[in-house]
């Protein structure tokens, strides 16, 4: 198809395939500008430089995306599972083929180090590959009849149009984790990427078109969230809504979806505890603590926020961890540092606020504590110790490279403190005692528990939290079933 002419991009250069750089929304198989050519600017958080202007669509155009997805639904739902699988597999192959361009694009709009961006592209592709296989799995099971002369079956059917709202911290992986599951189930999707990182989603739309998704099956609507999403919440044709973002926004979406009784998958905020017991292997625990805190520059819902350390090894851990944090490199993502820029000024201000509050309440600073000289959105890797329970950082998600450490004296105390939060996404536990591992894994009110390691996520696992960290699961069979209805059929042949 023909592509609209697009203005040159300021910093968006050096790509092997420049057609991946899109500035228009993608609806019904067409690249769509706003009716009055309204746009919003996207900037590089490392330099503040201009990347380009992306179409800011109206509510009317957002409704047009529902129309396109609704028209395409019957055909996509009726397609053979093998056909859906084939297209998903092609999408996966194209993502890997364009890995370097996609990673570079992510660095420029999101800021994360290039090695982490490459890792995210691999992670994003893994969901597409996984659900390409799951698309072919049978969706009918038999039920042993409890009625005479009756034959019973249970079918899984796609719910319809699925709306997907994705965040800026993982702009590629969060889209594929949601979209691949919904598409494999037979749903059509309308997606809204963060206005801070739209280019990654639009590049994936370009590759989805090349992969052969029929028009209207995969749609990306860019613009301001309130304008784009509001029509989706009110329209009963949108049968499912999947959102990754803050608990505050999740609550709003939860309430606004009630009138149309949408299927909801909400992956919300986290406030992960990192529990270190005296019997743990110290060096390994320090290595894993650095990963748990500083990956994605701390801008990760899985990031460890509260480090709770048994008192007998407290000083040793604090010293080692602070030394490691002080040695981390800070810089622009394309230079592949350990720590990149924060996403925006609001994020930087939050780090300053939490550090100042903790120090005011009696905490001590062992490393960092202020913005870095690299630029206004860079913050030093920071370590606070002796942080009291009433400090803001012990009660609120940080989403930045600031770690808070406090001692505990007993297992019961550590577990009570870890659970004393409205959040329940992930918890980290370091101990070599198998009985304590079992007790802690049972007691911690979190959807995921990582024992003696940090990385636990992947396409085959059910990702999600308890309490106000969300509803439902993404990944695994659970992620696909979130977009399917259960139908029970009871037949009598007489």
C-alpha positions as MATLAB code, in Angstrom:
seq = 'XXXXXXXXXXXXXXXXXXXXXXXXXXXXXXXXXXXXXXXXXXXXXXXXXXXXXXXXXXXXXXXXXXXXXXXXXXXXXXXXXXXXXXXXXXXXXXXXXXXXXXXXXXXXXXXXXXXXXXXXXXXXXXXXXXXXXXXXXXXXXXXXXXXXXXXXXXXXXXXXXXXXXXXXXXXXXXXXXXXXXXXXXXXXXXXXXXXXXXXXXXXXXXXXXXXXXXXXXXXXXXXXXXXXXXXXXXXXXXXXXXXXXXXXXXXXXXXXXXXXXXXXXXXXXXXXXXXXXXXXXXXXXXXXXXXXXXXXXXXXXXXXXXXXXXXXXXXXXXXXXXXXXXXXXXXXXXXXXXXXXXXXXXXXXXXXXXXXXXXXXXXXXXXXXXXXXXXXXXXXXXXXXXXXXXXXXXXXXXXXXXXXXXXXXXXXXXXXXXXXXXXXXXXXXXXXXXXXXXXXXXXXXXXXXXXXXXXXXXXXXXXXXXXXXXXXXXXXXXXXXXXXXXXXXXXXXX';
ca = [
       0.000    0.000    0.000;
       1.024    3.610   -0.381;
       2.601    5.349    2.593;
       1.823    8.993    3.441;
       4.711   11.393    2.985;
       6.385   12.153    6.304;
       8.637   14.966    7.418;
      12.284   14.121    8.198;
      12.933   13.078   11.790;
      15.446   15.105   13.760;
      17.320   12.496   15.826;
      15.672    9.459   14.247;
      18.482    8.620   11.892;
      20.931    5.787   11.390;
      18.342    3.042   10.898;
      18.745    0.194    8.439;
      15.040    0.406    7.582;
      13.755    3.960    7.782;
      10.193    2.794    7.036;
      10.000    1.577   10.618;
       9.845    5.216   11.725;
       6.142    6.058   11.533;
       4.428    9.282   12.623;
       0.827    8.345   11.906;
      -1.641    6.105   13.707;
      -2.492    2.754   12.149;
      -6.218    2.019   11.771;
      -7.959   -0.459    9.515;
      -4.816   -1.141    7.509;
      -4.138    2.558    6.822;
      -1.701    5.088    8.252;
      -3.914    7.839    9.632;
      -3.208   11.494   10.439;
      -5.419   13.562   12.716;
      -8.282   15.392   11.060;
      -6.669   18.778   11.659;
      -3.079   17.574   11.531;
      -2.786   17.827   15.307;
       0.404   16.305   16.682;
       2.424   15.923   19.863;
       6.193   16.119   20.138;
       8.355   13.195   21.217;
      11.760   13.932   22.723;
      14.903   12.051   23.727;
      15.044   11.969   27.559;
      18.840   11.839   27.517;
      19.424   15.005   25.498;
      16.026   16.679   25.358;
      16.394   16.667   21.579;
      13.381   16.518   19.297;
      12.613   13.154   17.721;
       9.499   14.048   15.793;
       5.809   14.895   15.922;
       3.280   12.069   16.060;
      -0.392   12.251   15.091;
      -2.690   13.120   17.975;
      -6.032   11.590   17.098;
      -9.484   12.794   18.092;
     -12.170   10.811   19.888;
     -13.921   10.393   16.526;
     -10.845    8.746   15.013;
     -10.526    6.580   18.118;
     -14.084    5.377   17.569;
     -13.123    4.630   13.985;
     -10.532    2.209   15.332;
     -13.299    0.357   17.199;
     -15.290    0.233   13.956;
     -12.332   -1.214   12.068;
     -11.603   -3.832   14.723;
     -15.275   -4.768   15.004;
     -15.586   -5.239   11.229;
     -12.498   -7.428   11.172;
     -13.451   -9.541   14.174;
     -15.724  -12.132   12.565;
     -13.204  -13.010    9.881;
     -10.239  -13.184   12.259;
     -12.147  -15.236   14.849;
     -13.237  -17.676   12.128;
      -9.740  -18.047   10.656;
      -8.135  -21.423   11.134;
      -5.894  -21.437   14.224;
      -3.039  -22.506   11.955;
      -3.504  -19.332    9.897;
      -3.432  -17.093   12.954;
      -0.346  -18.979   14.085;
       1.366  -18.527   10.715;
       0.890  -14.745   10.759;
       2.019  -14.443   14.363;
       5.087  -16.503   13.553;
       5.923  -14.204   10.649;
       5.537  -11.183   12.950;
       7.943  -12.806   15.414;
      10.517  -13.399   12.665;
      10.266   -9.793   11.456;
      10.746   -8.465   14.995;
      13.954  -10.446   15.385;
      15.135   -9.495   11.899;
      14.765   -5.804   12.807;
      16.066   -6.186   16.371;
      18.803   -3.572   16.137;
      16.592   -0.886   14.608;
      13.833   -1.538   17.156;
      16.316   -1.383   20.035;
      17.852    1.863   18.782;
      14.404    3.392   18.379;
      13.504    2.407   21.934;
      16.681    3.960   23.339;
      16.000    7.258   21.611;
      12.447    7.635   22.875;
      12.670    5.794   26.221;
      16.311    6.237   27.273;
      17.233    2.771   28.531;
      20.738    1.420   27.835;
      21.056   -0.203   24.417;
      21.894   -3.635   25.846;
      18.676   -3.539   27.884;
      16.745   -2.385   24.814;
      18.062   -5.335   22.795;
      17.015   -7.597   25.653;
      13.533   -6.105   25.611;
      13.155   -6.727   21.879;
      14.078  -10.380   22.449;
      11.607  -10.473   25.333;
       8.892   -8.866   23.202;
       9.492  -11.328   20.389;
       9.287  -14.282   22.791;
       5.612  -13.543   23.508;
       4.776  -13.523   19.821;
       6.579  -16.830   19.309;
       4.903  -18.387   22.354;
       1.388  -17.380   21.355;
       1.987  -18.366   17.741;
       2.302  -21.903   19.109;
      -0.563  -21.581   21.581;
      -2.889  -20.391   18.805;
      -2.866  -23.944   17.423;
      -3.861  -25.630   20.684;
      -7.342  -27.209   20.866;
      -9.996  -25.005   22.443;
     -12.624  -27.733   23.032;
     -12.731  -30.169   25.921;
     -15.246  -32.846   26.816;
     -17.125  -33.117   30.095;
     -18.227  -36.391   31.632;
     -21.984  -36.216   31.442;
     -24.098  -36.304   34.577;
     -27.341  -36.454   32.521;
     -28.697  -39.466   30.610;
     -28.354  -39.343   26.816;
     -26.545  -35.987   26.963;
     -23.220  -35.093   25.390;
     -21.281  -32.176   26.815;
     -18.450  -29.960   25.604;
     -16.718  -26.797   26.795;
     -15.562  -24.338   24.134;
     -13.259  -21.336   24.420;
     -14.222  -18.473   22.117;
     -12.649  -15.011   21.592;
     -14.458  -12.272   23.479;
     -14.361   -9.704   20.661;
     -12.516   -6.400   20.336;
      -9.749   -6.018   22.945;
      -8.389   -2.611   23.985;
      -4.754   -2.553   25.094;
      -3.132    0.372   26.922;
       0.643    0.134   27.259;
       3.250    2.051   29.336;
       6.440    3.887   28.449;
       8.925    1.815   30.472;
       8.605   -1.336   28.313;
       7.067    0.055   25.124;
       7.612   -3.054   22.983;
       7.301   -5.983   25.383;
       4.113   -4.786   27.058;
       2.454   -4.412   23.670;
       3.404   -7.852   22.380;
       2.594   -9.559   25.687;
      -0.955   -8.285   25.441;
      -1.485   -8.233   21.678;
      -0.025  -11.638   20.839;
      -2.243  -13.324   23.451;
      -5.381  -11.541   22.247;
      -4.615  -12.159   18.563;
      -3.874  -15.836   19.169;
      -7.224  -16.150   20.949;
      -8.985  -14.743   17.873;
      -9.624  -11.213   19.129;
      -8.934   -8.065   17.175;
      -7.059   -5.341   19.027;
      -6.968   -1.579   19.386;
      -3.880   -0.345   21.195;
      -2.861    2.939   22.753;
       0.843    3.455   23.494;
       2.112    6.072   25.928;
       2.457    9.489   24.295;
       6.076    9.475   25.518;
       7.041    6.328   23.589;
       4.765    5.907   20.543;
       7.440    5.080   17.973;
       8.085    1.555   19.261;
       4.398    0.651   18.947;
       4.143    2.158   15.467;
       7.214    0.234   14.322;
       5.565   -2.962   15.550;
       2.447   -1.986   13.588;
       4.573   -1.599   10.452;
       5.957   -5.095   10.998;
       2.489   -6.470   11.752;
       1.298   -5.162    8.401;
       4.230   -6.833    6.660;
       3.456  -10.055    8.535;
       0.037  -10.183    6.899;
      -2.504   -9.318    9.576;
      -5.775   -8.470    7.793;
      -6.876   -4.849    7.869;
      -8.493   -3.920   11.180;
      -7.087   -6.835   13.163;
      -4.218   -4.812   14.663;
      -4.664   -1.073   15.248;
      -2.524    1.553   16.996;
      -4.158    4.822   18.047;
      -1.808    7.615   19.091;
      -2.720   10.742   20.997;
      -3.619   11.878   24.479;
      -4.856    9.065   26.686;
      -8.070   10.697   27.895;
      -9.164   11.507   24.350;
      -8.246    8.141   22.843;
      -9.352    5.802   25.628;
     -12.645    7.388   26.700;
     -14.595    6.100   23.648;
     -13.244    2.610   24.260;
     -14.520    2.589   27.847;
     -18.031    3.609   26.805;
     -18.413    1.316   23.786;
     -19.920   -2.134   24.511;
     -18.215   -3.574   21.412;
     -14.938   -3.342   23.312;
     -15.294   -6.502   25.336;
     -11.880   -6.635   27.029;
      -9.481   -4.044   28.400;
      -5.849   -4.722   29.330;
      -3.840   -1.973   31.004;
      -0.331   -1.696   32.417;
       0.370    1.387   34.493;
      -0.221    3.024   37.840;
      -2.697    1.759   40.407;
      -4.313    5.199   40.442;
      -5.170    5.044   36.732;
      -6.094    1.373   37.048;
      -8.763    2.254   39.607;
     -10.241    4.825   37.230;
     -10.356    2.347   34.352;
     -11.876   -0.274   36.647;
     -14.726    2.053   37.557;
     -15.283    3.362   34.025;
     -15.482   -0.181   32.640;
     -18.318   -1.190   34.950;
     -21.168    0.113   32.786;
     -20.196   -2.173   29.909;
     -18.938   -5.027   32.151;
     -15.657   -5.426   30.298;
     -13.195   -8.250   30.856;
     -10.290   -6.602   32.689;
      -6.602   -7.407   32.949;
      -4.833   -4.795   35.072;
      -1.079   -4.885   35.718;
      -0.628   -2.061   38.182;
       1.942   -0.657   40.579;
       4.485   -2.530   42.653;
       6.387   -1.955   45.884;
       8.646   -4.980   45.930;
      10.407   -6.020   49.146;
      13.852   -7.639   49.009;
      14.280   -9.863   52.060;
      17.833  -10.903   52.926;
      18.346  -13.414   55.725;
      21.670  -14.002   57.448;
      22.119  -17.497   56.019;
      22.010  -16.291   52.392;
      25.087  -16.306   50.172;
      26.087  -12.651   50.543;
      27.881  -11.956   47.266;
      25.107  -13.507   45.234;
      22.539  -11.525   47.189;
      24.387   -8.271   46.470;
      24.640   -9.099   42.770;
      20.928   -9.862   42.593;
      20.038   -6.777   44.637;
      21.803   -4.541   42.109;
      19.811   -6.153   39.300;
      16.553   -5.934   41.210;
      16.993   -2.226   41.928;
      18.807   -0.658   39.003;
      17.588   -2.446   35.863;
      15.759   -0.011   33.545;
      17.267    2.757   35.715;
      14.874    1.646   38.451;
      11.854    2.400   36.265;
      10.297   -1.030   36.549;
       7.207   -2.208   38.407;
       9.264   -5.261   39.418;
      12.036   -3.088   40.826;
      12.948   -3.730   44.458;
      11.904   -0.738   46.536;
      12.485   -1.850   50.145;
      15.564   -3.819   51.151;
      14.931   -5.565   54.476;
      18.113   -7.152   55.841;
      18.652   -9.314   58.927;
      20.547   -7.262   61.482;
      23.562   -9.565   61.872;
      24.544   -9.044   58.194;
      23.054   -5.569   57.788;
      26.231   -3.497   57.867;
      28.069   -5.846   55.522;
      25.269   -5.758   52.951;
      24.864   -1.973   53.151;
      28.578   -1.429   52.560;
      28.817   -3.854   49.642;
      25.624   -2.650   48.011;
      26.580    1.029   48.315;
      30.009    0.307   46.801;
      28.377   -1.408   43.837;
      25.863    1.390   43.369;
      28.601    4.041   43.427;
      30.474    2.179   40.692;
      27.526    2.096   38.267;
      27.980    4.185   35.136;
      25.468    6.846   34.110;
      24.896    8.146   30.616;
      22.907    8.206   27.379;
      21.455    4.851   26.372;
      23.362    4.517   23.111;
      26.616    4.612   25.125;
      25.320    1.524   27.001;
      25.784    2.710   30.597;
      24.381    0.959   33.638;
      21.919    3.778   34.314;
      20.131    5.876   31.700;
      17.931    8.944   32.108;
      14.597    9.039   33.857;
      11.599    9.431   31.606;
      10.507   12.932   32.579;
      10.843   15.751   35.084;
       8.055   14.355   37.272;
      10.082   11.180   37.781;
      13.211   13.127   38.717;
      11.306   15.258   41.194;
       9.922   12.134   42.850;
      13.435   10.840   43.503;
      14.411   14.148   45.091;
      11.263   14.185   47.216;
      11.733   10.649   48.542;
      15.427   11.162   49.309;
      14.773   14.428   51.148;
      11.897   12.899   53.124;
      13.948    9.860   54.189;
      16.883   12.019   55.318;
      14.561   14.300   57.223;
      13.191   11.262   59.090;
      16.647   10.047   60.140;
      17.921    7.899   57.250;
      21.580    8.076   56.227;
      22.920    8.503   52.706;
      25.638    6.063   51.612;
      25.672    6.774   47.868;
      24.283    9.282   45.391;
      21.368   11.392   46.496;
      21.019   13.984   43.751;
      20.720   14.591   40.028;
      23.700   13.611   37.941;
      25.778   16.061   35.946;
      24.952   14.247   32.695;
      21.698   16.169   32.402;
      18.459   17.205   34.117;
      16.794   13.773   33.855;
      19.761   11.771   35.119;
      19.789   10.752   38.778;
      22.682    9.250   40.703;
      22.333    5.631   41.845;
      21.334    6.258   45.442;
      21.486    4.177   48.614;
      19.659    5.173   51.797;
      20.155    3.162   54.995;
      18.415    3.088   58.375;
      15.233    4.172   56.611;
      12.261    4.266   59.025;
       8.943    2.593   58.151;
       7.085    5.901   57.933;
       9.327    7.336   55.184;
       7.626    7.943   51.844;
       9.974    5.555   50.068;
       8.834    2.755   52.377;
       5.190    3.385   51.460;
       5.224    4.599   47.840;
       6.573    3.160   44.610;
       9.832    4.923   43.697;
      10.286    4.122   39.988;
      13.856    5.332   39.948;
      17.430    4.452   41.014;
      16.956    5.036   44.754;
      17.236    2.117   47.190;
      15.988    2.142   50.796;
      17.500   -0.312   53.312;
      16.402   -1.144   56.856;
      17.267   -3.921   59.358;
      14.983   -6.562   60.855;
      15.432   -8.921   63.806;
      13.154  -11.880   63.096;
      11.504  -13.715   60.246;
       8.030  -12.786   61.450;
       8.982   -9.111   61.566;
      10.392   -9.217   58.032;
       7.316  -10.916   56.589;
       4.917   -8.541   58.361;
       6.839   -5.535   57.065;
       7.000   -6.961   53.548;
       3.221   -7.515   53.467;
       2.382   -4.113   54.987;
       1.456   -2.482   51.673;
      -1.487   -2.212   49.315;
       0.740   -3.615   46.562;
       1.426   -7.266   45.838;
       3.245   -7.744   42.544;
       6.614   -9.388   43.304;
       8.771  -10.137   46.339;
      12.424  -11.201   46.472;
      13.728  -13.589   49.135;
      17.330  -14.605   49.788;
      17.908  -17.500   52.160;
      19.372  -21.002   51.970;
      17.003  -22.520   54.527;
      14.464  -24.681   52.611;
      11.907  -24.469   55.401;
      12.154  -20.673   55.460;
      11.848  -20.590   51.661;
       8.579  -22.502   51.951;
       7.249  -20.382   54.822;
       8.127  -17.105   53.130;
       6.755  -18.175   49.739;
       3.479  -19.110   51.418;
       3.270  -16.039   53.657;
       4.167  -13.303   51.176;
       1.027  -11.795   49.650;
       2.476  -11.304   46.202;
       1.589  -12.723   42.807;
       5.202  -13.669   42.164;
       8.009  -14.666   44.545;
      11.648  -14.821   43.402;
      13.907  -16.928   45.618;
      17.688  -16.372   45.432;
      17.364  -14.765   42.018;
      15.917  -11.716   40.278;
      14.813  -12.703   36.783;
      11.606  -14.723   36.888;
       9.552  -13.410   33.979;
       9.044  -14.895   30.521;
       6.364  -15.872   28.049;
       5.418  -19.202   29.710;
       4.759  -17.776   33.199;
       1.581  -16.104   34.556;
       2.650  -12.513   35.257;
       0.519  -10.495   37.655;
      -0.095   -9.353   41.181;
      -2.382   -9.490   44.194;
      -4.237   -6.777   46.073;
      -3.975   -3.389   44.332;
      -1.224   -4.538   41.998;
      -3.843   -5.738   39.579;
      -6.294   -8.274   38.212;
      -5.715  -11.265   35.979;
      -2.490  -12.591   34.508;
      -0.441  -12.000   31.372;
       1.728  -14.615   29.710;
       1.230  -18.392   29.845;
      -2.130  -19.924   28.942;
      -3.725  -17.566   31.466;
      -2.805  -14.604   29.273;
      -4.594  -16.046   26.248;
      -7.614  -17.233   28.223;
      -8.067  -13.687   29.536;
      -9.354  -12.849   26.050;
     -11.668  -15.862   25.723;
     -15.173  -16.722   26.903;
     -16.149  -20.161   28.153;
     -19.166  -21.693   26.377;
     -20.776  -24.891   27.623;
     -22.713  -26.967   25.096;
     -25.073  -29.797   26.175;
     -26.480  -31.909   23.304;
     -29.158  -34.544   23.028;
     -29.268  -36.242   19.627;
     -32.829  -37.531   20.044;
];
